[in-house]
Amino acid sequence: MSFPVGTPLNQQNIGTTIRNPSTANFLISSSDRDGFGTALTTNSANFNITKKSSLLNGFFTRIAPNEIVLDWCVDNVSAYWNNNLIYVDISGGPQISYQVPDGQYTAAALMDVIVAGLTAKQATYTFALSSTTSGLKQFKCNLTASPNTATYFKFKTISNTGLDVSQLPIQLNVLTNVLALTFPVDCPKILPTQYIDFVSPQLTTNQALKDTSTANIEQNILFRWYFAWDVPEPTDAYGYPIYQGYKRFIQRREIPFPKQIAWTPNQPIGQLTFQVLDDAGSILDTLPTATELEWAMTMLVSEN
């Protein structure tokens, strides 16, 4: 092979680096956590795995996550996410507050529950949904005794006491803290977290090149699961997208280019800690229903 004149010698004998194939699987399941099935305090988002012997022995040099299966049954509207409260101020009338029951909601189902809940809280005003000229749904409020008399009202992100804040109007993408006759619901996204991160400090401790992010919180992760379908989203009864995370799902994702974590050959893997974090960097707390989140991961181990 000929090289251009002036090419340094140390650049003339460079071949293509080929990674040897993995020689073992390291299989992880959240159901193998300490105390699973015997204690209600076990949390699939923050747990240890221990065995009488080391989890993985051998003079391997790299370990990489290859696939992950996520069993997700976490409510997208709940007190945990602080997005289950609605505050409405009616012009010349009272403030009405309504607590949406914790659950898994599409945009259509959530709007129906809010309308019914606000109406049931008092007898003077009736809340309803109507359609805009573009086909969107919009909230409206009428006097119960005069169904054709529209009333000005506003959604609030904070109560009159100033103590309770809810993210639900923001996630519904409705105008807040402004009086109006109607409030169109355009591009709602009732996802309290955009992604979750799978973390194991013991596995990434040898990682020389650290992970980084545009977020303010940075840490080394095994895998980031973005809540997004691989195909176009289905739609609900009102035509709004049903994003991944609205309803329970079990999905497997292969990682086409696994993250190769360098490993010190003479260091076995003993006890491991695993955590699952939301997009704010907080550990997901799935208690008291500890089975709302379960997951499994395949990792590939290489000797050379």
Phi and psi restraints in degrees (value plus and minus 20) as a CYANA .aco file:
   2 SER   PHI    -117.7   -77.7
   2 SER   PSI     127.0   167.0
   3 PHE   PHI    -141.5  -101.5
   3 PHE   PSI     131.9   171.9
   4 PRO   PHI     -76.9   -36.9
   4 PRO   PSI     127.7   167.7
   5 VAL   PHI     -78.4   -38.4
   5 VAL   PSI     113.3   153.3
   6 GLY   PHI      77.9   117.9
   6 GLY   PSI     -26.3    13.7
   7 THR   PHI     -87.2   -47.2
   7 THR   PSI     103.3   143.3
   8 PRO   PHI     -78.0   -38.0
   8 PRO   PSI     128.6   168.6
   9 LEU   PHI     -81.1   -41.1
   9 LEU   PSI     -54.0   -14.0
  10 ASN   PHI     -92.7   -52.7
  10 ASN   PSI     -22.9    17.1
  11 GLN   PHI    -130.3   -90.3
  11 GLN   PSI     -17.1    22.9
  12 GLN   PHI    -116.8   -76.8
  12 GLN   PSI     -29.1    10.9
  13 ASN   PHI    -144.9  -104.9
  13 ASN   PSI      22.9    62.9
  14 ILE   PHI    -123.7   -83.7
  14 ILE   PSI     100.2   140.2
  15 GLY   PHI    -120.8   -80.8
  15 GLY   PSI    -198.1  -158.1
  16 THR   PHI    -106.5   -66.5
  16 THR   PSI     102.9   142.9
  17 THR   PHI     -89.2   -49.2
  17 THR   PSI     106.6   146.6
  18 ILE   PHI    -138.5   -98.5
  18 ILE   PSI     102.0   142.0
  19 ARG   PHI     -95.9   -55.9
  19 ARG   PSI     114.4   154.4
  20 ASN   PHI     -85.8   -45.8
  20 ASN   PSI     126.8   166.8
  21 PRO   PHI     -84.9   -44.9
  21 PRO   PSI     138.1   178.1
  22 SER   PHI     -85.5   -45.5
  22 SER   PSI     129.3   169.3
  23 THR   PHI    -134.7   -94.7
  23 THR   PSI     -21.7    18.3
  24 ALA   PHI    -177.7  -137.7
  24 ALA   PSI     135.3   175.3
  25 ASN   PHI    -122.1   -82.1
  25 ASN   PSI     122.4   162.4
  26 PHE   PHI    -137.4   -97.4
  26 PHE   PSI      88.9   128.9
  27 LEU   PHI    -122.6   -82.6
  27 LEU   PSI     105.5   145.5
  28 ILE   PHI    -139.6   -99.6
  28 ILE   PSI     117.9   157.9
  29 SER   PHI    -159.7  -119.7
  29 SER   PSI     114.4   154.4
  30 SER   PHI     -84.6   -44.6
  30 SER   PSI     -41.7    -1.7
  31 SER   PHI     -94.5   -54.5
  31 SER   PSI     -27.7    12.3
  32 ASP   PHI    -110.3   -70.3
  32 ASP   PSI     -14.5    25.5
  33 ARG   PHI     -86.1   -46.1
  33 ARG   PSI     134.2   174.2
  34 ASP   PHI     -80.6   -40.6
  34 ASP   PSI     107.8   147.8
  35 GLY   PHI      67.2   107.2
  35 GLY   PSI     -19.3    20.7
  36 PHE   PHI     -82.6   -42.6
  36 PHE   PSI     111.5   151.5
  37 GLY   PHI      63.8   103.8
  37 GLY   PSI     -27.2    12.8
  38 THR   PHI    -142.8  -102.8
  38 THR   PSI     -35.4     4.6
  39 ALA   PHI    -158.8  -118.8
  39 ALA   PSI     112.4   152.4
  40 LEU   PHI     -92.0   -52.0
  40 LEU   PSI     -29.1    10.9
  41 THR   PHI    -109.0   -69.0
  41 THR   PSI     -21.3    18.7
  42 THR   PHI     -91.5   -51.5
  42 THR   PSI     119.6   159.6
  43 ASN   PHI    -147.0  -107.0
  43 ASN   PSI      99.8   139.8
  44 SER   PHI     -89.5   -49.5
  44 SER   PSI     -26.9    13.1
  45 ALA   PHI    -122.7   -82.7
  45 ALA   PSI     -17.8    22.2
  46 ASN   PHI    -183.9  -143.9
  46 ASN   PSI      75.4   115.4
  47 PHE   PHI    -172.8  -132.8
  47 PHE   PSI     147.8   187.8
  48 ASN   PHI    -132.6   -92.6
  48 ASN   PSI     132.4   172.4
  49 ILE   PHI    -145.4  -105.4
  49 ILE   PSI     102.7   142.7
  50 THR   PHI    -153.2  -113.2
  50 THR   PSI     128.9   168.9
  51 LYS   PHI    -154.9  -114.9
  51 LYS   PSI     147.9   187.9
  52 LYS   PHI     -83.9   -43.9
  52 LYS   PSI     -53.6   -13.6
  53 SER   PHI    -131.9   -91.9
  53 SER   PSI     157.6   197.6
  54 SER   PHI     -82.1   -42.1
  54 SER   PSI     128.5   168.5
  55 LEU   PHI     -88.8   -48.8
  55 LEU   PSI     -54.9   -14.9
  56 LEU   PHI    -169.9  -129.9
  56 LEU   PSI      99.7   139.7
  57 ASN   PHI    -131.7   -91.7
  57 ASN   PSI     143.0   183.0
  58 GLY   PHI     104.8   144.8
  58 GLY   PSI     134.7   174.7
  59 PHE   PHI    -109.8   -69.8
  59 PHE   PSI      48.7    88.7
  60 PHE   PHI    -113.9   -73.9
  60 PHE   PSI     138.0   178.0
  61 THR   PHI    -139.4   -99.4
  61 THR   PSI     -34.1     5.9
  62 ARG   PHI    -165.5  -125.5
  62 ARG   PSI     128.0   168.0
  63 ILE   PHI    -160.9  -120.9
  63 ILE   PSI     118.9   158.9
  64 ALA   PHI    -165.0  -125.0
  64 ALA   PSI     114.2   154.2
  65 PRO   PHI     -90.1   -50.1
  65 PRO   PSI     112.1   152.1
  66 ASN   PHI    -132.8   -92.8
  66 ASN   PSI     -55.1   -15.1
  67 GLU   PHI    -175.3  -135.3
  67 GLU   PSI     138.1   178.1
  68 ILE   PHI    -165.5  -125.5
  68 ILE   PSI     122.3   162.3
  69 VAL   PHI    -137.6   -97.6
  69 VAL   PSI     106.4   146.4
  70 LEU   PHI    -136.0   -96.0
  70 LEU   PSI     103.3   143.3
  71 ASP   PHI    -126.4   -86.4
  71 ASP   PSI      80.3   120.3
  72 TRP   PHI    -130.4   -90.4
  72 TRP   PSI     100.1   140.1
  73 CYS   PHI    -157.4  -117.4
  73 CYS   PSI      15.9    55.9
  74 VAL   PHI    -108.1   -68.1
  74 VAL   PSI     113.7   153.7
  75 ASP   PHI     -81.7   -41.7
  75 ASP   PSI     115.4   155.4
  76 ASN   PHI    -109.7   -69.7
  76 ASN   PSI     -28.6    11.4
  77 VAL   PHI    -148.9  -108.9
  77 VAL   PSI      98.0   138.0
  78 SER   PHI    -186.6  -146.6
  78 SER   PSI     146.4   186.4
  79 ALA   PHI     -84.4   -44.4
  79 ALA   PSI     -50.8   -10.8
  80 TYR   PHI     -79.4   -39.4
  80 TYR   PSI     -62.5   -22.5
  81 TRP   PHI    -104.4   -64.4
  81 TRP   PSI     -24.9    15.1
  82 ASN   PHI      38.6    78.6
  82 ASN   PSI      21.5    61.5
  83 ASN   PHI    -155.8  -115.8
  83 ASN   PSI      14.5    54.5
  84 ASN   PHI    -136.1   -96.1
  84 ASN   PSI      -6.9    33.1
  85 LEU   PHI    -137.1   -97.1
  85 LEU   PSI     120.8   160.8
  86 ILE   PHI    -145.3  -105.3
  86 ILE   PSI     108.1   148.1
  87 TYR   PHI    -136.8   -96.8
  87 TYR   PSI     108.9   148.9
  88 VAL   PHI    -148.2  -108.2
  88 VAL   PSI     110.1   150.1
  89 ASP   PHI    -124.7   -84.7
  89 ASP   PSI     105.5   145.5
  90 ILE   PHI    -120.1   -80.1
  90 ILE   PSI     111.5   151.5
  91 SER   PHI     -80.5   -40.5
  91 SER   PSI     100.9   140.9
  92 GLY   PHI      55.1    95.1
  92 GLY   PSI     -13.2    26.8
  93 GLY   PHI    -150.6  -110.6
  93 GLY   PSI    -182.5  -142.5
  94 PRO   PHI    -105.6   -65.6
  94 PRO   PSI     150.3   190.3
  95 GLN   PHI    -110.0   -70.0
  95 GLN   PSI     113.3   153.3
  96 ILE   PHI    -135.2   -95.2
  96 ILE   PSI     111.0   151.0
  97 SER   PHI    -137.9   -97.9
  97 SER   PSI     123.7   163.7
  98 TYR   PHI    -161.8  -121.8
  98 TYR   PSI     113.3   153.3
  99 GLN   PHI    -121.1   -81.1
  99 GLN   PSI      94.6   134.6
 100 VAL   PHI     -91.2   -51.2
 100 VAL   PSI     110.6   150.6
 101 PRO   PHI     -78.1   -38.1
 101 PRO   PSI     117.8   157.8
 102 ASP   PHI     -76.5   -36.5
 102 ASP   PSI     119.6   159.6
 103 GLY   PHI     154.7   194.7
 103 GLY   PSI    -195.7  -155.7
 104 GLN   PHI    -125.3   -85.3
 104 GLN   PSI      96.2   136.2
 105 TYR   PHI    -145.0  -105.0
 105 TYR   PSI     118.8   158.8
 106 THR   PHI    -102.0   -62.0
 106 THR   PSI     150.1   190.1
 107 ALA   PHI     -82.2   -42.2
 107 ALA   PSI     -61.8   -21.8
 108 ALA   PHI     -83.4   -43.4
 108 ALA   PSI     -67.4   -27.4
 109 ALA   PHI     -82.9   -42.9
 109 ALA   PSI     -59.0   -19.0
 110 LEU   PHI     -87.0   -47.0
 110 LEU   PSI     -63.3   -23.3
 111 MET   PHI     -82.7   -42.7
 111 MET   PSI     -59.8   -19.8
 112 ASP   PHI     -82.8   -42.8
 112 ASP   PSI     -61.4   -21.4
 113 VAL   PHI     -87.0   -47.0
 113 VAL   PSI     -60.2   -20.2
 114 ILE   PHI     -84.2   -44.2
 114 ILE   PSI     -65.8   -25.8
 115 VAL   PHI     -80.0   -40.0
 115 VAL   PSI     -67.1   -27.1
 116 ALA   PHI     -86.5   -46.5
 116 ALA   PSI     -59.8   -19.8
 117 GLY   PHI     -87.8   -47.8
 117 GLY   PSI     -63.2   -23.2
 118 LEU   PHI     -86.3   -46.3
 118 LEU   PSI     -57.7   -17.7
 119 THR   PHI     -87.2   -47.2
 119 THR   PSI     -59.6   -19.6
 120 ALA   PHI     -91.5   -51.5
 120 ALA   PSI     -37.4     2.6
 121 LYS   PHI     -93.0   -53.0
 121 LYS   PSI     -38.7     1.3
 122 GLN   PHI    -176.4  -136.4
 122 GLN   PSI     153.0   193.0
 123 ALA   PHI    -131.8   -91.8
 123 ALA   PSI     -26.9    13.1
 124 THR   PHI    -104.2   -64.2
 124 THR   PSI     -52.2   -12.2
 125 TYR   PHI    -143.2  -103.2
 125 TYR   PSI     125.8   165.8
 126 THR   PHI    -138.2   -98.2
 126 THR   PSI     104.8   144.8
 127 PHE   PHI    -116.2   -76.2
 127 PHE   PSI     127.2   167.2
 128 ALA   PHI    -174.1  -134.1
 128 ALA   PSI     153.5   193.5
 129 LEU   PHI    -136.0   -96.0
 129 LEU   PSI     119.8   159.8
 130 SER   PHI    -152.0  -112.0
 130 SER   PSI     153.6   193.6
 131 SER   PHI    -126.2   -86.2
 131 SER   PSI     120.2   160.2
 132 THR   PHI    -102.9   -62.9
 132 THR   PSI     152.5   192.5
 133 THR   PHI     -84.7   -44.7
 133 THR   PSI     -43.7    -3.7
 134 SER   PHI    -111.2   -71.2
 134 SER   PSI     -19.5    20.5
 135 GLY   PHI      76.6   116.6
 135 GLY   PSI     -21.4    18.6
 136 LEU   PHI     -94.8   -54.8
 136 LEU   PSI     137.8   177.8
 137 LYS   PHI    -110.2   -70.2
 137 LYS   PSI     129.3   169.3
 138 GLN   PHI    -160.8  -120.8
 138 GLN   PSI     123.6   163.6
 139 PHE   PHI     -98.9   -58.9
 139 PHE   PSI     123.6   163.6
 140 LYS   PHI    -165.3  -125.3
 140 LYS   PSI     143.8   183.8
 141 CYS   PHI    -157.8  -117.8
 141 CYS   PSI     109.1   149.1
 142 ASN   PHI    -145.0  -105.0
 142 ASN   PSI     136.2   176.2
 143 LEU   PHI     -87.0   -47.0
 143 LEU   PSI     111.8   151.8
 144 THR   PHI     -82.1   -42.1
 144 THR   PSI     -58.5   -18.5
 145 ALA   PHI     -95.3   -55.3
 145 ALA   PSI     -35.9     4.1
 146 SER   PHI    -158.1  -118.1
 146 SER   PSI      63.9   103.9
 147 PRO   PHI     -78.2   -38.2
 147 PRO   PSI     -40.2    -0.2
 148 ASN   PHI    -114.1   -74.1
 148 ASN   PSI     -17.0    23.0
 149 THR   PHI    -119.0   -79.0
 149 THR   PSI      83.5   123.5
 150 ALA   PHI     -95.2   -55.2
 150 ALA   PSI     129.0   169.0
 151 THR   PHI    -144.2  -104.2
 151 THR   PSI     118.4   158.4
 152 TYR   PHI     -93.1   -53.1
 152 TYR   PSI     119.3   159.3
 153 PHE   PHI    -174.7  -134.7
 153 PHE   PSI     154.3   194.3
 154 LYS   PHI    -168.8  -128.8
 154 LYS   PSI     127.2   167.2
 155 PHE   PHI    -106.3   -66.3
 155 PHE   PSI     117.5   157.5
 156 LYS   PHI    -135.3   -95.3
 156 LYS   PSI     124.6   164.6
 157 THR   PHI    -113.1   -73.1
 157 THR   PSI     -21.5    18.5
 158 ILE   PHI    -168.9  -128.9
 158 ILE   PSI     124.9   164.9
 159 SER   PHI     -97.2   -57.2
 159 SER   PSI     152.3   192.3
 160 ASN   PHI     -83.4   -43.4
 160 ASN   PSI     -46.5    -6.5
 161 THR   PHI     -94.7   -54.7
 161 THR   PSI     -38.5     1.5
 162 GLY   PHI      58.5    98.5
 162 GLY   PSI     -10.1    29.9
 163 LEU   PHI    -123.6   -83.6
 163 LEU   PSI     -51.1   -11.1
 164 ASP   PHI    -126.5   -86.5
 164 ASP   PSI      99.6   139.6
 165 VAL   PHI    -135.9   -95.9
 165 VAL   PSI     116.3   156.3
 166 SER   PHI    -146.0  -106.0
 166 SER   PSI     119.1   159.1
 167 GLN   PHI    -108.9   -68.9
 167 GLN   PSI     -23.4    16.6
 168 LEU   PHI     -82.3   -42.3
 168 LEU   PSI     -65.7   -25.7
 169 PRO   PHI     -81.2   -41.2
 169 PRO   PSI     -53.5   -13.5
 170 ILE   PHI     -88.2   -48.2
 170 ILE   PSI     -62.1   -22.1
 171 GLN   PHI     -88.2   -48.2
 171 GLN   PSI     -49.9    -9.9
 172 LEU   PHI     -95.7   -55.7
 172 LEU   PSI     -34.3     5.7
 173 ASN   PHI      41.6    81.6
 173 ASN   PSI      26.3    66.3
 174 VAL   PHI    -125.6   -85.6
 174 VAL   PSI     133.6   173.6
 175 LEU   PHI     -83.0   -43.0
 175 LEU   PSI     115.7   155.7
 176 THR   PHI    -140.4  -100.4
 176 THR   PSI     132.2   172.2
 177 ASN   PHI      41.3    81.3
 177 ASN   PSI       5.3    45.3
 178 VAL   PHI    -154.6  -114.6
 178 VAL   PSI     111.0   151.0
 179 LEU   PHI     -92.3   -52.3
 179 LEU   PSI     118.4   158.4
 180 ALA   PHI    -180.9  -140.9
 180 ALA   PSI     147.0   187.0
 181 LEU   PHI    -106.8   -66.8
 181 LEU   PSI     -50.6   -10.6
 182 THR   PHI    -157.8  -117.8
 182 THR   PSI     133.4   173.4
 183 PHE   PHI    -152.9  -112.9
 183 PHE   PSI      75.6   115.6
 184 PRO   PHI     -85.0   -45.0
 184 PRO   PSI     124.4   164.4
 185 VAL   PHI    -124.4   -84.4
 185 VAL   PSI      82.8   122.8
 186 ASP   PHI    -140.0  -100.0
 186 ASP   PSI     104.4   144.4
 187 CYS   PHI      36.9    76.9
 187 CYS   PSI      32.2    72.2
 188 PRO   PHI     -89.6   -49.6
 188 PRO   PSI     128.1   168.1
 189 LYS   PHI    -164.6  -124.6
 189 LYS   PSI      76.5   116.5
 190 ILE   PHI    -113.1   -73.1
 190 ILE   PSI      38.8    78.8
 191 LEU   PHI    -136.7   -96.7
 191 LEU   PSI      86.3   126.3
 192 PRO   PHI     -88.9   -48.9
 192 PRO   PSI     -38.4     1.6
 193 THR   PHI    -158.7  -118.7
 193 THR   PSI     116.1   156.1
 194 GLN   PHI    -100.3   -60.3
 194 GLN   PSI     -43.0    -3.0
 195 TYR   PHI    -179.8  -139.8
 195 TYR   PSI     147.7   187.7
 196 ILE   PHI    -149.5  -109.5
 196 ILE   PSI     126.8   166.8
 197 ASP   PHI    -131.5   -91.5
 197 ASP   PSI     114.8   154.8
 198 PHE   PHI    -118.6   -78.6
 198 PHE   PSI     104.7   144.7
 199 VAL   PHI    -148.7  -108.7
 199 VAL   PSI     120.3   160.3
 200 SER   PHI    -164.8  -124.8
 200 SER   PSI      79.7   119.7
 201 PRO   PHI     -76.1   -36.1
 201 PRO   PSI     -56.4   -16.4
 202 GLN   PHI     -88.1   -48.1
 202 GLN   PSI     -51.1   -11.1
 203 LEU   PHI     -99.5   -59.5
 203 LEU   PSI     -48.1    -8.1
 204 THR   PHI    -120.6   -80.6
 204 THR   PSI     -14.8    25.2
 205 THR   PHI     -85.2   -45.2
 205 THR   PSI     -49.2    -9.2
 206 ASN   PHI    -108.6   -68.6
 206 ASN   PSI     -16.3    23.7
 207 GLN   PHI     -94.4   -54.4
 207 GLN   PSI      89.3   129.3
 208 ALA   PHI     -93.7   -53.7
 208 ALA   PSI     -64.0   -24.0
 209 LEU   PHI    -109.1   -69.1
 209 LEU   PSI      90.1   130.1
 210 LYS   PHI    -101.5   -61.5
 210 LYS   PSI     129.9   169.9
 211 ASP   PHI     -90.1   -50.1
 211 ASP   PSI     132.1   172.1
 212 THR   PHI    -161.7  -121.7
 212 THR   PSI     150.1   190.1
 213 SER   PHI    -177.2  -137.2
 213 SER   PSI     140.1   180.1
 214 THR   PHI     -98.5   -58.5
 214 THR   PSI     -31.8     8.2
 215 ALA   PHI     -93.3   -53.3
 215 ALA   PSI     141.1   181.1
 216 ASN   PHI     -90.5   -50.5
 216 ASN   PSI     -47.2    -7.2
 217 ILE   PHI    -120.5   -80.5
 217 ILE   PSI     103.6   143.6
 218 GLU   PHI    -144.8  -104.8
 218 GLU   PSI     123.4   163.4
 219 GLN   PHI    -183.1  -143.1
 219 GLN   PSI     143.2   183.2
 220 ASN   PHI    -100.0   -60.0
 220 ASN   PSI     113.7   153.7
 221 ILE   PHI    -147.4  -107.4
 221 ILE   PSI     138.0   178.0
 222 LEU   PHI    -104.2   -64.2
 222 LEU   PSI     -62.7   -22.7
 223 PHE   PHI    -181.7  -141.7
 223 PHE   PSI     124.1   164.1
 224 ARG   PHI    -132.0   -92.0
 224 ARG   PSI     104.1   144.1
 225 TRP   PHI    -120.6   -80.6
 225 TRP   PSI      91.6   131.6
 226 TYR   PHI    -107.0   -67.0
 226 TYR   PSI     116.1   156.1
 227 PHE   PHI     -99.5   -59.5
 227 PHE   PSI      72.3   112.3
 228 ALA   PHI    -178.6  -138.6
 228 ALA   PSI     117.2   157.2
 229 TRP   PHI     -95.5   -55.5
 229 TRP   PSI     136.0   176.0
 230 ASP   PHI    -101.2   -61.2
 230 ASP   PSI     -30.4     9.6
 231 VAL   PHI    -147.2  -107.2
 231 VAL   PSI     146.8   186.8
 232 PRO   PHI     -74.7   -34.7
 232 PRO   PSI     121.6   161.6
 233 GLU   PHI     -85.9   -45.9
 233 GLU   PSI     122.3   162.3
 234 PRO   PHI     -88.4   -48.4
 234 PRO   PSI     148.8   188.8
 235 THR   PHI    -140.3  -100.3
 235 THR   PSI     135.6   175.6
 236 ASP   PHI    -111.1   -71.1
 236 ASP   PSI    -188.1  -148.1
 237 ALA   PHI     -83.6   -43.6
 237 ALA   PSI     -42.7    -2.7
 238 TYR   PHI    -125.4   -85.4
 238 TYR   PSI     -12.9    27.1
 239 GLY   PHI      68.2   108.2
 239 GLY   PSI     -12.6    27.4
 240 TYR   PHI    -105.2   -65.2
 240 TYR   PSI     127.3   167.3
 241 PRO   PHI     -83.2   -43.2
 241 PRO   PSI     122.5   162.5
 242 ILE   PHI    -118.3   -78.3
 242 ILE   PSI      74.8   114.8
 243 TYR   PHI     -93.5   -53.5
 243 TYR   PSI     134.2   174.2
 244 GLN   PHI     -81.2   -41.2
 244 GLN   PSI     109.7   149.7
 245 GLY   PHI      91.2   131.2
 245 GLY   PSI     -34.0     6.0
 246 TYR   PHI     -93.0   -53.0
 246 TYR   PSI     -60.7   -20.7
 247 LYS   PHI    -144.0  -104.0
 247 LYS   PSI     145.1   185.1
 248 ARG   PHI     -82.4   -42.4
 248 ARG   PSI     122.1   162.1
 249 PHE   PHI    -170.0  -130.0
 249 PHE   PSI     134.7   174.7
 250 ILE   PHI    -146.6  -106.6
 250 ILE   PSI      98.9   138.9
 251 GLN   PHI    -159.1  -119.1
 251 GLN   PSI     125.4   165.4
 252 ARG   PHI    -129.5   -89.5
 252 ARG   PSI     115.3   155.3
 253 ARG   PHI    -147.3  -107.3
 253 ARG   PSI     106.0   146.0
 254 GLU   PHI    -106.0   -66.0
 254 GLU   PSI     127.7   167.7
 255 ILE   PHI    -123.7   -83.7
 255 ILE   PSI      86.9   126.9
 256 PRO   PHI     -84.3   -44.3
 256 PRO   PSI     -53.0   -13.0
 257 PHE   PHI    -146.9  -106.9
 257 PHE   PSI      65.5   105.5
 258 PRO   PHI     -80.7   -40.7
 258 PRO   PSI     126.2   166.2
 259 LYS   PHI     -95.3   -55.3
 259 LYS   PSI      94.2   134.2
 260 GLN   PHI    -106.4   -66.4
 260 GLN   PSI      88.8   128.8
 261 ILE   PHI    -114.2   -74.2
 261 ILE   PSI      99.9   139.9
 262 ALA   PHI     -85.7   -45.7
 262 ALA   PSI     125.4   165.4
 263 TRP   PHI    -157.1  -117.1
 263 TRP   PSI     119.7   159.7
 264 THR   PHI     -91.7   -51.7
 264 THR   PSI     101.1   141.1
 265 PRO   PHI     -77.5   -37.5
 265 PRO   PSI     -54.6   -14.6
 266 ASN   PHI    -112.5   -72.5
 266 ASN   PSI      -1.9    38.1
 267 GLN   PHI    -131.3   -91.3
 267 GLN   PSI      87.2   127.2
 268 PRO   PHI     -94.8   -54.8
 268 PRO   PSI     144.6   184.6
 269 ILE   PHI    -119.2   -79.2
 269 ILE   PSI      95.9   135.9
 270 GLY   PHI    -116.4   -76.4
 270 GLY   PSI    -143.9  -103.9
 271 GLN   PHI     -88.9   -48.9
 271 GLN   PSI     121.4   161.4
 272 LEU   PHI    -143.6  -103.6
 272 LEU   PSI     125.3   165.3
 273 THR   PHI    -132.7   -92.7
 273 THR   PSI     113.4   153.4
 274 PHE   PHI    -142.9  -102.9
 274 PHE   PSI     121.5   161.5
 275 GLN   PHI    -156.5  -116.5
 275 GLN   PSI     129.0   169.0
 276 VAL   PHI    -141.0  -101.0
 276 VAL   PSI     103.0   143.0
 277 LEU   PHI    -135.6   -95.6
 277 LEU   PSI     129.7   169.7
 278 ASP   PHI    -105.8   -65.8
 278 ASP   PSI    -196.1  -156.1
 279 ASP   PHI     -93.2   -53.2
 279 ASP   PSI     -25.5    14.5
 280 ALA   PHI    -116.1   -76.1
 280 ALA   PSI     -19.0    21.0
 281 GLY   PHI      64.1   104.1
 281 GLY   PSI      -7.9    32.1
 282 SER   PHI    -116.1   -76.1
 282 SER   PSI     123.4   163.4
 283 ILE   PHI     -87.6   -47.6
 283 ILE   PSI     110.4   150.4
 284 LEU   PHI     -86.3   -46.3
 284 LEU   PSI     106.9   146.9
 285 ASP   PHI    -126.5   -86.5
 285 ASP   PSI      83.4   123.4
 286 THR   PHI    -113.1   -73.1
 286 THR   PSI     -16.0    24.0
 287 LEU   PHI     -91.6   -51.6
 287 LEU   PSI     133.9   173.9
 288 PRO   PHI    -106.4   -66.4
 288 PRO   PSI     -28.3    11.7
 289 THR   PHI    -110.9   -70.9
 289 THR   PSI      70.5   110.5
 290 ALA   PHI     -92.3   -52.3
 290 ALA   PSI     -29.2    10.8
 291 THR   PHI    -118.2   -78.2
 291 THR   PSI      -7.7    32.3
 292 GLU   PHI     -88.3   -48.3
 292 GLU   PSI     -41.0    -1.0
 293 LEU   PHI    -158.8  -118.8
 293 LEU   PSI     100.8   140.8
 294 GLU   PHI    -155.9  -115.9
 294 GLU   PSI     133.8   173.8
 295 TRP   PHI    -176.8  -136.8
 295 TRP   PSI     140.7   180.7
 296 ALA   PHI    -160.6  -120.6
 296 ALA   PSI     131.7   171.7
 297 MET   PHI    -162.9  -122.9
 297 MET   PSI     119.0   159.0
 298 THR   PHI    -125.8   -85.8
 298 THR   PSI     108.1   148.1
 299 MET   PHI    -138.5   -98.5
 299 MET   PSI     122.7   162.7
 300 LEU   PHI    -121.4   -81.4
 300 LEU   PSI     114.6   154.6
 301 VAL   PHI    -133.9   -93.9
 301 VAL   PSI     111.0   151.0
 302 SER   PHI    -136.3   -96.3
 302 SER   PSI     121.8   161.8
 303 GLU   PHI    -105.1   -65.1
 303 GLU   PSI     -49.2    -9.2
